Amino acid sequence: MKIQILNSLKGKIAQRLVNWRIRKNFLQLHNKEVNLPTSSTAVKNVLILLPLNDDFLDPAMTLIRHLRQYFQHWHFMLLDTRKIPAEKLDRFELPNFDFIEDLNKKNFQLVLDLNFEQDLRIRYLVGSMNIPYRLHLQYSDASIYNMFAQISPENFKNFQHVFNYLKSSFVV
């Protein structure tokens, strides 16, 4: 019983900490206007956050393969947030400042969050980085994301909807 109370207390503290840490970045990004569709040349580096649910990993990899073929000038980096090394996490198991700074140095213009469920670690990563185009699969958190593919988990097995959404948003 005591462990559950501590875990929930730790979770609540972590959630408040994330909200506090990303507030400044949210205010800066909120003031920057993003217009779609735009030229695909506006994007050079893409961060893809892999699904935490392994059932969606195969469709995600198929989507990535098609994106690489269609947007050939884009550079992709795949990140599985479950595999961030322990030394790169803080006491709340959130990515530490150095890890986020290393990612920011890669100058991403687009992040694709291929998860349906909300994850505090991913929310913190996306909310802390200066990435102009931030896509989530469903409408979830407009304070973090500014693009939504509006797809249900059942339809994600057919990656085509997300691919078509990106093709219409970033014109080649």
FENKATA-V906794 format. One record per run of one state. SS is the DSSP state (helix for helix, strand for strand, loop for the rest). FROM is the first residue (numbers start at 0). LEN is the number of residues. Records with the same first field share a line. If there is no record, write none. Layout:
BEGIN
SS=FROM-LEN, FROM-LEN
END
This chain:
BEGIN
loop=0-1, 30-7, 42-2, 49-4, 70-4, 79-1, 83-2, 89-5, 95-1, 104-5, 113-6, 128-4, 136-10, 148-4, 156-3, 171-1
helix=1-29, 39-3, 53-17, 80-3, 85-3, 96-8, 119-9, 152-4, 159-10
strand=37-2, 44-5, 74-5, 88-1, 94-1, 109-4, 132-4, 146-2, 169-2
END
